[in-house]
Amino acid sequence: MKRICFVLVLSNGLSYTPLTPGVLYQRDTSLKDYFSPFYDVSINYLRDKDTVDYLVLPEPFAPFDNENNLPIIKVPSKFFLTKDFEKIKDYIDDYFKKNDAK
């Protein structure tokens, strides 16, 4: 199973900045719950950056250090804000179709 990480929080050195507050409430597990049947899912980049295979980033995205040079799957941020998980999955699936065929 592919291991993906949704990068939704960045460290600015002093604190953490959420990029999409609508899906970041700790009690809201809807993003992880939706994608777990399809992928091994993380929503904690800072903790799991050494154990995942792909990063899923809202686009546009603030610059950050992709320390492990992991492949990045870009998804329009509006789908995170509206919690349109089906559209997000379409982008992820499309990425894998295009890159697994090579």
Salt bridges, closest charged atoms under 4 A:
ASP28 OD2 - LYS83 NZ 2.38
ASP48 OD2 - ARG47 NH2 2.79
ASP53 OD1 - ARG3 NH2 2.72
GLU67 OE2 - LYS49 NZ 2.84
ASP93 OD2 - LYS89 NZ 2.50
ASP94 OD2 - LYS98 NZ 3.17
ASP100 OD2 - LYS2 NZ 3.29
